[in-house]
Amino acid sequence: MSQFRRFRFGLAWMGIAFLAVLSERSEFIAGPLAADKPLKADKPGDPPKGPPGRKQRAPAPPMKDLRLKDEEEPAEERILQALSKPTEVNFVDIPLEDAVNFLKEQHKINIWVDRQSLGDANIALDQPVTLQLSDVRFESVLNLILDSLRLEWLIQDEVLKITTHDGAVALAETRSFDVQSLLDAGHTPTELIEAIVQCVEPRSWTSAGGKGAISHSGGVLVCRQTQRVQSAVAMLLLELEELAEEQLEESSAGGAPVVTLKVYHTFEFSAEELAKALQSLVAPDTWGMKGISVRPIKGALLVQQTPHVHREIERILKQLLVHEHPSATKDVPGGNDALPQAPAKPGRDKPADKA
C-alpha cells in the first residue's frame, strides 16, 4: 500500500472515531438526537425514561432572569438590619469623619458622606464628637451623632448616605403604614395622625411649617417624609401595636378595666420624669391594675388608662404647656414641686416672683 493510501485510510478511521465521540457528547448535552423517538413517561406527571442502562440526570433549574436588580435589595436590607443591631461607642472628642469610619467598620456596611452638601452648609468633617453608650441600637447612636449637626441619614444606591437636612428633605419618600389593627383596637385615624405629628419630629410637618405630610385612607396611613422620620414613625406605630396586643390579651383574661391607649407629647420635659409624676398625681391607686400602664418613649408617653384618668392627664399636660407661668399649676394636687421642671432656655427671662 502506497504511503498516500495509508494516509487516507488513517484519516478515515480518525473521522469514524470522531463521529462516535460526537454522538455520545450530543446526547449528553442536548438530549436525544433528532432521529431518536421521543421519550415517553409511563404515567402523567412521571419523568420520561431515558435509554436503558443510563443514569437519569436531575432536571436543570430554570434560567435566572438577569434583568432583576437583586443585588440592590439585599445590600439595602443588610443596612436596615445593621441599624437595628446593638452598638457600643466610646467617642471622646474624635473627628466626625473618624466616628463615621468606626461605625462603618463595626457594622460592615458602606457609609458615604455627601461632602459637597456638608461643605456648602459649612459643616466640617473634623468637628469633635463625644458619645459614650453601650447596648444601644445603631440607628439611635447615628441619630444622636447627627442631631447636633443638623445632619440626616438615608439609604440609597446600596449605601448609607449622610447628608444635610435639606438634602434629605429633597429626597423625601412616600410610604404607607397598615394601621387597621390599631383602628380595630379602638384608635381613630385622627388620633394616630396627631400622635405621630406631635411625637415624631414635630417641626418637620406642614402644620408646623415643614414639608412632611401624612394622611389616612382605608386603614392605611400615607406619609411623605425623610427616611429617618419614616423610621421613627414605624417605631412609634410598632409600640402602639404591642401595647394594643397586650391590652387585648389582658382584657380576654377577664377582670381588666375598660381602658384606651393614647399618646402624649412631652415637649421639653423628660418622658421618664413625667411618667413618674403622673403616676403619683393622677389616680395613683390604679396604675397597678391590669391593663393600666404608662410607657415613656422618646418625646412621648404611651398611656393606657380609663377615659376619666385620660381627661385628668390632659388637664395637667395643658398646664405644662404654660410652664412659663408656674402659677397656672397651683390647682394641681401636689403643687408645682410635684411636676418635673422643663429645662431653662438660653436667653429666657426668669418670671418675677409673686409678691
Summary of the structure (lengths in Angstrom):
residues: 355
radius of gyration: 33.9
end to end distance: 138.8
largest distance: 138.8
contacts: 889
relative contact order: 0.06
helix: 45%
strand: 20%
